[in-house]
């Protein structure tokens, strides 16, 4: 069974064309600071989390910082 962290890492690597494998992407690597994500990229990750984990975005504000890393995205998906 794939962990949530692995699933999110696979999505990020595939969606944004990173040169590392999902297993090599550190959970704390700041995707915003590194320039991997911009505001549209952060929205893309947030929208994927909402769809994938059946989240109700009306119950919480989604900020770019909440999807800035795999670890942050995982917390947002809980």
N, C-alpha and C positions, 0 to 999 in steps of 0.2 A: 504494500500500500504506500502511495506517495504522500509525503508530509505536506502540510500547507506551505511551509517554507520552500520546499522543492518546487511545488506547483507555481508559486509566485515567481521564483527565480527563473524557471523555464519560460514563463510568460514574458518577463522583462528581457531576458536574453534574446528571445525570438523576436519580440516586438521592436526592440530598439537596436538590434544588430550588434550586440556586444561581442568582442573578440575572446570571450572566456566562456567556458561551459557553465551551466547552472550550478554545478557542485563547487565550482571555483569562485563563484560570486559571494563575497563576504556578506553576511547578513547586515553588517553595519556600514557597508560601503555607501556613502552619501551620493545618491544618483543626481540630486539637484546640484550639489556643490561641484561635482565632476562634470557637469554639463550634459549628462546623459538624458536627463529629463528637463524640459522647460514646462511652462504652465499647461500647454496642451498635452504633453507627455504625462504630467501628473494627473490631469483629468482622465486620460486614457487608462491609466492604472486604476484610478478610483472607480471608473465606470466598469472596468473588468471585475474588480473586487465585488461591486454591488451585484453584478450578474452572476458571477461564479458562486458566491457565498450567500446569495439571496438576502442581501442586506436591505434595510429600509433607510435610504438616505434622508428621509424626512425626520428621522429621529436623532440625527447628529449632523453637525457641520463638518464638511470634508475640506481640509486644508492641504496645500501641497506638502507641508512638513509631515503629514500623516502617511504619505506614500514615498518619502524621500529615500527610504532604504527597504530592503527585504524585511528586516525586523519591524520597522514601522508599519509597513504594509500588512504584515502578518497580524499585528495588534489591531489594525483597522478592520481586518477581516474576521475578527473574533466576535 
